[in-house]
Amino acid sequence: MESHQFEIFKLIQPSDQPVDVEKIRELTRFGIQNAMPEDRCSAWLVYLQIYPENGSEWNDTKQKNLEVYNMYKEMQGLNEYHTKPIRQHFKKEDFQLKNNDLMNLIHGDIVRTGRHIMHLPESRLPGVEYEPLLQGEVNILKWEGHMRRMERILYILGSINPALSYMQGFNELLMPIYNTVYNAQAMFNNNLDEVECICFFMLHNLISRSMITDLFTTQDKSSIIIHRLKEFDTILQKHVEIAHRIINKHQIHPVCYCFRWFSLLFCQDYDLKDVLLIWDALLTNFDIIVKYSFYVGAAQISLIKDNLDENDYAATIHNLQNLPQLDVHEVLKIAANFWQIDNDKTITGQLLNAEEFIKNKFDITAKKFKNFFNKN
């Protein structure tokens, strides 16, 4: 594969120097525009701590990961699962696995995320006949090959580690990863077994090495969720005070309108192409991915604050729960500036008005910053 046509892929090629992660971050923090699949995949591999610090170790890393994943497939009796046809009246006992209930749950979840799966090329199982459909109907079974691989990833994830069991929503988090890696399969010798393996480890690291599991409900986690959403409420109050005041007046708790944004990292709220851009920005900040998602959430609300009515509870909660189609580029710029206001040492402690900052359309130069502060 020629590397000169890429922006990020060329930065992870074998050399005597470690991968320049900061340079990659510069290219992804607002989303990768018109990204080559290999560029996005390269960045995500680095951020999710799959790609080694030195690119010369990549082939060994891939091989070791594949050996481990093949062992997991063997342990769970899933070696040939990617060839298994599943039809409408399929009974869970027909999975013939150690945990048929788990796979039945996962299969249902994967079917429900078909809107994202259908962005991929069709993947029919060999030797399987598909019934003709009426005009305008779509048969998700045409993507059955992808579905089996995704189901196997999630089943193994939920089986190998009792502390990291499968929870509904993990299927949503897998979709952007699978789409990204599949479209960059040339990096993996066009071998779908390698693609599946890499997707597994990327999802595993996303879940196990971040705080996102705090946002998945279990019987003892409700207090943790409430606590984390208080952090979002604080960010919203600081940066979009008008919207916060209206929401607070109506006593609308964040769990009623934004919990889904953060636990699923916006996967249910945008078309896949925009989800990928948002994930570029979120993974750029992987060490604080949940907190950074709060800034993205606040940015969304800043763009719809005029739709919130302090005298109309029903209209306000409806508009919070049903966002219009937003310009994702604008959302990410606003989120980045909210974050900068709170974390840039040159800004910390200054009374910089966030809404004034946004009106300048993010073209504030260092000189303008200096003049702004001198006047205040």
N, C-alpha and C positions, 0 to 999 in steps of 0.2 A: 504494500500500500504506500503510495507517495505521500509523504508527510508535509511537503512544502505548501500544500493547498489549505492547511489547517492553521488555526490560531492556537488552540490549546493542545491538541494531540501532539504537535511537534515539541511542546514543552515537557512532555513526559517520556521522551525517547531516551534510551540508555546513554548515560554519560558518566563522567567521573564526579559530577556534582549532584547534590540532592535536588529533587523536584522543587521548582520555585513556586511554592504554594501561594505566596502573596501576589505574584504576578497573575496567577490564574484567578485569584479573587477579584483583582481589578477588572477582569474581563467578564465576570459573572454576576456581580453584585446587583445589577439592574436587569438581570435576565440576558441570555445570550441571543441576540437578534440574528435571525436567519442562520441559525446554528447548523453546522455540519453535524450529523449524528455522532461522529467520533469525537468531536469537540465536547459536546455535552456529556457524553458517556465518560470521557477522560476526566473531566472536572468532578463528576459525581463519584467516580472511583477513588479519586484523591480525597475528597471531602469525607466520604464514608469509610475511609481508612482501610480500603481494600488494596489500593495500589501502593507498592512499597516506596520508601523514601528514595531509593535509587532504582531507576528504570531498568537497570541491568538484571534485577532480581524478579522482574515481572513474569517471565515464562515459568520460573520455578514456583512462584506464588500461585499462578493459575493451575499448575499441575497438582500442587499439594491440595488446593481447594477442591479440585475435581475428585481427587482420591477420597477426601473426607466425605464429600457429598454422595459419591457412589456408595460409600459404606453406609450412609444414612438410608439411601434408597434400598439397599440390600436388607438392612435391619428391619425396615418397615414393610417389606414385601411389595415394593413399588417399582421394581425394575422395568416392568412393561406397562406401567399404568398409563403412559402417554399414548398408548395404542388402544385404550379401552373406550368403546362407544357407550354413551349413556343416553337413554331415551326418556321420554316424558313419564312413562309409568315404571321407571326403574325403581326397584326397592332397595332400601339402604343395605339390606343383608347381601345384596348382590355385589357390593363393593369387595366383600371377602377380605377385609382388613382387620387389624387388631382393634381398631376403634371406628366402627362403621358410623356411629352417631357423629363423630367429629367430621369425617369426610362428607357426610350428608349435609351437615351445616355449611361446610366450606363450599360445597358444590352449589348450594342455593345462593350463597353470597356472590359467588363468581358469576352466576347467571344474571343476577341483579345489576352487575356492573358492566353489562354488555355494551352500554353506550360508549365506553372507552375501548373495549376489546375490538369493536368494529372499526377503529382507526387503523388497525393492523391489517396486513394482507390476509386473505382467507387462508385457513389451515385445516383442510379436510383430512379426516383419517383415511388412510389407504384401504381400498376394498370395501368401503361403507357406502351404501346407497342413501341418497337424501331425497325425501319426498318433494315433489314440485309444489310451489306455493302460488297463491293467487297474486295477481299483479299488485305491486306495492308492498307486499309482505316481505319481511326479512327473517331469514332462518339463522339464528345465532349458532346453530350447529355447524355452519360453514367455517366457524372459527374454533372448532372443537379441539384441534391440536394444541392451540394456545391455552385453552381452558384446562386441559388435562395437566399441562406443565405448571400452570399457576396453582391448580389444586394440589399438586404434589409438593410444591414449594411450601404452601401454607400448612399442609398436613405435617410435613417433617418439622417445620418450625414449631408447631403446637405439640409435637410428640417427644422431641429429643431433650427438652429442658422443662421439668415440672414448674420451675419458677417463671417460665415464659410461655404460658399456654396460649392457644389461639383465642383471640377475641374478635368479635365482629367489628369491622372497620379496618383490620389489617389487610383485608382484600382490597380496599380502596387505596391504601398506601402502596400496595404492590404494583398497581396499574402504571403509574408514571415510571417506575423503575423498569418494569418489563418492557414497556414501549421504548424507552431510551436505549436499553441494552440490545433489544432485538434489532432495532434500526441501525445499530453500530456493530452488527454481528461480524463484519469483516475483521474487527479487532480480535475475534475469537475463532478465526479460521472458518467462519460460516458454519460453525458446529453448534446446533441448537442445544445439545447437552451441556456445552460450556456456557452458553447464554443462560440457560436455566440455573446452572450452578452459581454463576456470578450474581444473578438476581437474588438467589437465596441468601447469599452472604451480605449483599447490600441491604436487603430488608432486615436481616438479623441485626446488623450493626445499627441501622436507623432506630430500631426499637430498643435494643439492649444498651446502646451507648449514648442515648439521649434521655431526656426527662419526659418524652412523649407518653410513656405508659402511665404517667400520673393522671393523664386525661382519659384513660379508659376505665369505665365504671366496674368496680367490684364492690362487694358488700362492705368492705372496710376502707374504701377510697373516696367516699363522697366528701369527707372533710378536706382531703387533699385537693380535690377538684375545686371546691369552693375557695380554698386558700389561693390556689394558682390564679383563679379568675379575678381575685381581688387585685392582683398585680396588673392585670389588664385594665381593670377599672381605674386604677391610679394613673396609668399611662393615658387613658382616654380623657380623664379629668384634666390632666395637664395640657394636652395638645389639642383637644377638641372640646373645650369647656362648655360651649353652648349646647352641643349635642348631649354631653354628659349631664348637664343640668336638667334637660328635658326628660331624658331617660330616668334619671334619679327621681324626678318629680312624679313620674308614673310608677315608680317602684318596680321597674323592669330589671330583673336580675340578669347579669350576663349569660347565665346558663340557659336562659329562655331564647336567646337569639344568636349567640356567637360560639357556644361550646363546640358545635359541629365544625366551625371554621378551623379551630385549633387542633382538635383531636384527629381530624382527617386532613389537616394541612391544605384546606381549601379544595380538595379533590371533587367535592360535590357541588361546587359553586361556580365553576368556570368550565369552558370547553377545554379539552385536553391540551391544545396548543398553548393556552394561557396558563394552565396548571403547570406546565413544564417551565415556563418563564418564572412563575412564582417560586417553584422549587429550586431553580437556579439561585435565586436570592436567598432562600431559606437555607439551603445547603452550604452556601458561601459562609453562613453564620452557624454552622452545624453545632459548634460547642454551646450555643445558646439558642438553638432552633425554636424552642417553644416560646421563649421570651421575644425573639424577633418576630414570630408569627403574631404576637400581640400588637406589634407596631404596624404590621400589615393590616390587621383588623381595625386598628384606629384610623389608618389611612383610608380604608373603605368608608368608614363612617364620616370622615371629613368630607368626602365627596357626595354624601347623600344627606348631610345635616339639614339642608333646606327642606327635606321631605319629612322631617320630624316636627310634630305639632304639640306644643306644650298643653294645648286644650283638647287634644283628641288622642286618647290612649290607644284606641283600636287602630287608627291610621298609623300611629307611631310604631307599634309593635309589628304591624303588617309590613311596613317599609323596612324595618330592621331584619325581619325574617325572610323577606323576598327582595333581595337587592336587584336593582336594574343591571343591565350589562354595563360593566365599568371598563374604562380604559386601563388595562393591567399595567401598562408602562407608567401611567400617572400614579397609580396605586403604589408601585414599587419606588418611584422617586420620592413620594411623600413619606413613605415608611422609612426610607433611608435618611431623610432629613430629620424626621422625628428622632430617630436613633442617634443621629449625629448631635442634635441639640442636647440630648441626655448624656452623651458619652465623650464628646470631643473635649479635650482638656482646654482648648482655647475658648470654648463656649461655656463650660460648666461654671455655674455661679452667676452668670450674666442673665439679666431679665430680657431674654429674647422672646418676642411674641411669635408663637409657632404659626399662627394663621397669616401674619404679615410675611413671614418667611416663605410660606407657600405661594403667596400672591406674586412673588418675584420670579416664579417659574424656575427656581433652582439655578439661576444664572448669577447668583451672588458671588462676586470675586472676593479675593482676600482684601482688596482695597475697600470694597463696599462694606465688608464686615467691620473693618477698622473705623470707617466713617460712622457706621451705625452705632458702634459702641461709644465713640467719642461724643456723639450727640446725646447719649443716655448716661 
